[in-house]
Amino acid sequence: MPLPRRLRFLLPLALIGGGMAQPACAQPAAATAPQAPWLTIAQLRHLYADPVSRFMTIKGLEIHYKDEGPRNAPVLFMVHGSVSSLRTWDGVAAQLKQRYRIIRYDIPGYGLSGRISDEAERTVQPVEVAEGLLDALHVSKVTFVGVSSGGTMGMYLAARRPDLVTRLVLSNTPSDPVDTSHLVMPKAFLDAQARAKGHGGYQDQIFWDQFLTFFAGHGDRISPQTRREYHDFNRRTPEAHPIAMMARIGDGKQADLEMNKVTAPTLLLWGGADPLLPESAALALVRHMPNARISRLIMPDVGHYPPLEVPARFARLLSDYIEQVTPELGGTPAR
């Protein structure tokens, strides 16, 4: 199955092999797809909303978010990447929420957040949602933590609001249009992609098992529960504008201008076994951010989703960066 050499979106994982579900109007006849594969937002909320779930409307978009930890503690603002949800950070949050205030949200179109209207697609910039949530919660300073395209959101927010973002922690975040020509996928994953393409974009559980294993350093670190969650959240009723609120690189020109504006101290906390964005992608970020004080930590055994694969290690390194490397910016005192 040939892959396009360059995909214009910041992270193309959702588009591999027809992976991104198409708008409902673009679905083929129902008879070509498995019976009732999709889950409505209401069904997903019934399955996955919990006592910490909160909802807020920002610029006409209904946002699902969580705000945990002491209100007077330093704030960690965590943003997930494409084909993911705020549950990416469950393991990290469990490690740190006693010492930090942790805010995270589902990007509109994902998780338990609402749909993206035609008007919002035309008028709202993705970074405005992140900024609006923090402003509504009266948060004036954050350490921004982002994985994959969530990290791109952080770079744009740091460029736009240097008063708000005191630190950036970027995990396997692209700085250029992503090249997929080097990916060598197992036959089982290619077969799962072909099935999804033949079923109107519906990705079965085998697809997500293959996906998560392929992009992990060690697939056995990804729990059966996480695998089920990825399947469920990615069979949400298809969106008309599925990536409208994801931060995107585009052709790279505007992204490069924004990255040059970033002055916040930045940690690149990287999975070196990422088949899509290996260590060379971290070095590219260094070149694109000449005005930021950058530290790099490469975890050679970890893949594309470090907070999902090694949450305890990720949390420890994140807190060490805050408390030991950049304590002058404010943070929980070192123990």
N, C-alpha and C positions, 0 to 999 in steps of 0.2 A: 504494500500500500504506500504510494508515494506521499510525502509530506511537502507542503509548500516551503520554499527555502526561507522566506522571512514572513512573519506574521506581524501585522501592524499594532496589535494590542500589546499592552505592557507585558502580560503573561499569557501565552496562548494555550495553556494546559486544557482549558475548557473546550477548545476548538479542535483538539487532536481527534482525528477520525470521526468528525461530525459530532463531537462530544457536547457542544453547547446546544441545549434544547432550542428549537426554533419557535418563533411566535405561533400561537395557537392557530392562526389563520393559515400558517404554512404547513400544518400537519397533513400527512397523507390520510387516506381513508382509514377509519378506525380498525377495519379488519386486518390491516397490515401490521398492527402493533399488538403487544400483549394486552390482555383484557385489563382495563382500568389501572394502568401503571402509575398515573399521576396522583399526587397528593395536593389538596388545596392548602392554602395558608391556614385556614381554620383547623384542618386536620393536623397539620404540623404543630400548631400552637397547642392543641390538645395533647399531643404526644410529648412535646419538648419544653413548653413554657414551665417555669418553676417559680417558687416564691420570691426569687430575686429578680425575675423578669420585670422590666418596666417598659412603657411605651410612651413616646413623645412624637409630636408632629413638628417637623422642621421643613420650612419651605414647601409645604404641601405633601411631604413624604412622611409616612408613619414609620418610626424608627423603633426597633426593639433593642434595648440596651441593658447592661448590668452595671451597677455602681456599688462596689463592695469595699470594706475596710474602713479604718478610722477616718472620720471627716477632716481631721487636722493633720493627717499624714501626707507625705509627698505623693503626688499623683502620677501613676503610670497609666498612660492612655494607649491601649493595645488595639491594633487594627489587623484584621485577617486579610488574606489574599483571595484570588478568584477561586470559584468552585468550593468555597469554604464558608465558615460561619464563625461567630464569636466563640464557639466551643473549641476552636483551635487553641484557645488560651486556658482551658479548664485546668489542666495540670499545673501550669505556671501560676495561675491565680491562687490555686489551693496552697501553693508553697509560700506565697508572698502577701496574701491579703490580711494577715495579722499585723504587718508592718507598714504596708502601703495602702493608699486608696487606689483601687484598680477600676478603671472605667473602660468598657469595651462595648462595641455595638455591631449589629448585623448591617452590613452595607445594603441599602435598598435593592430589592430584587433577590436577596439571599436570606438564608436563615428564616427568622420569624418576622423580619421587617416587611412592610407593605410593598405594593406594586409601584412601578414608576409610570406616571402618566405621560401622555404625549407632551403636555405643557412643561412638566419637570424635565423631561429629556431635552427640550429646547432651551430652557432658561436657567437650569441649576447646574453649577459646577460641582463635581464630587467633593472637592475640598471644603466647599461651603457647608456641607452636611456635618463633617467632622468639626469644623469651627463652630457651627451653630449649636451642636450638642454641648460642647464645652462651655460656650457662653451661657447657654440656658441653665447649666449646672453651676454657674458662677465660679468656674475654675480659671485661674489666671496664669498658672505655670504647670507644665507637664514635662515628664520624660516620655517621649513618643517612642513606642515599640511597635514595629511593623514587620511582617513576614511577607515575602513575595511582593505582589502589587500593593499590599498594605504598606510596605516600606516606601513605595513611590508616593503614596498619599502623604506620608510623613515628610518627605523631601519638599513636596509642594507646600505643605502647611508651614514648615520651618522657613521657607523662602517668603511666604506671605505674612507670617506672624512670628518674627524673631523674638518678640516680647513674650510670646506664649510658650514656644518650644525651647526649653533650656538644654535638652539633650535629645539626640536621635540614636536609636538602636535599630539597625537594619539587618534583617536576616534574609539572605538569598533573594535580594532585590535587584532587578535589572536596571541598568542605566542606558541601555541601547535597545533598539528593536531586537526581539529575541530570534536567534537563529536556531531552527530545529533540525537542520540537515544532518547533524552528527548523532542524533538519537538512534539507537539500535534497540528495537523493542522485541520482546519475546513473541512467539506466534500466538500464544493465548491472549495476549493483550491486543494484538492486531485483529484477531478473530472477534474479540469483544467489541472493538471499535467498529468493525464491519457490521456486526449485529445491530449496534446502536444506529448506524447510518440507515440500515434497512428498516428500522422500527421508529422512524420519525424523530430520532434524537434521544429516545429513551435508553438509558444506560442501566443495565441490570446489575445485580449484586456482584457477579463475576467481573464485570467491567471495573467496579470500584475496588475490588480485591486486587486486581491486576494493577490498576492505577497506583494505589497506595504502596504496594510492594515495589513497583518499578521506581517510584520517586523517593523511596526511603533508602537509607544506608543499610538498615536491617529491617526487613519487612515484619519480622516477628515482634518488633516493638509496637506495632500498630494494633491496638486491641480489636477484638471482634465487635465491641460496642461502637468504637469509632468507625469501623468499616460499615456497620449498619447505618450509622448516622449520615455518612457521606452518601450512601445510596438514597436514603430518605430525603435529605435536603436537596439533592440534585434530581429528584423526580417531582419537585414542586411544579405545579401547573405552569407551563411555559410563559415566559415574559415577552412582551412586545419589544422591550428595550433591555435585554439581559445584562449588558455591560455598561450602561449609561452612567452609573454612579461609581464605577471602578476608576481609580487613577490610572492613566494610560501614558505610555511613552510616545505613541504616535510615530512620527518619522524621526524623533529624537532631537529635533532642533529646539523646540520650546522647552523640552525637558532639560536640555543642556543649559539653557539660559537660567532656568529656575535653580538647577543644582549649583550653579556658580554663585547664587545669592545666599546659599546656606553657610552660616557661620557657627552654628551650634556644634559643640563637641559631639563626635559621632563614633559609635562603636559598630563595627561590622562583625556580627556574631553569626558565623557562616558554617553551613554544612558542606564540608569539602567533598562529600561523595554524591553531591547533587548531579544527576546526569544532564540536567538542563543548564544550570548556572553554576559551574564549578568555580574553583578559586580564582581563575582568570577573570570572572565576572566581578568578584570583589575588588580586584586590582583595577578594573575599568572604573568602578565607582570612585576609587581614590583619585584617578585622573580627572574625573568629571566634577569633583568637589574640592577645588584647590584652596578654598577659603575656610574650610572646616578642619578642626583638629581631629584627625581620624586615628582610631585604634582598631587593630584587627585581631580577631581570635578565630582560627579555623579549627573546626572539629572534623578530623579526617574520616571518621566512621559514620557521619550523619548525612542525611540526604536533604531534600528540598524544604522540608517542614520541620526544622529543629524544635520549635516549641511543642509540636505534636509528638515527635519521636523521642526526645529526651527532655521532658519538661523540668525535671528536678535539676539536671545539669544546667539547662538554660536559665532557670530561676537563680541558681547560685552565681553564675557568671554575670547575669544582669545586675544582681544586688551588689556584687563586688565592684562592678564598674561604677555604680552610683556612689557607693560608700567609700571605696578605696582609691579609685582613679580620679573621680570628679566630685569629691565631697564639698568642694568650695561652692558648688552651685546649689547646695541645699539637698538634704537627703536624710534618711534614717541613720543615726550614728552607728558607726561600726561597733560590733560586739567583740 
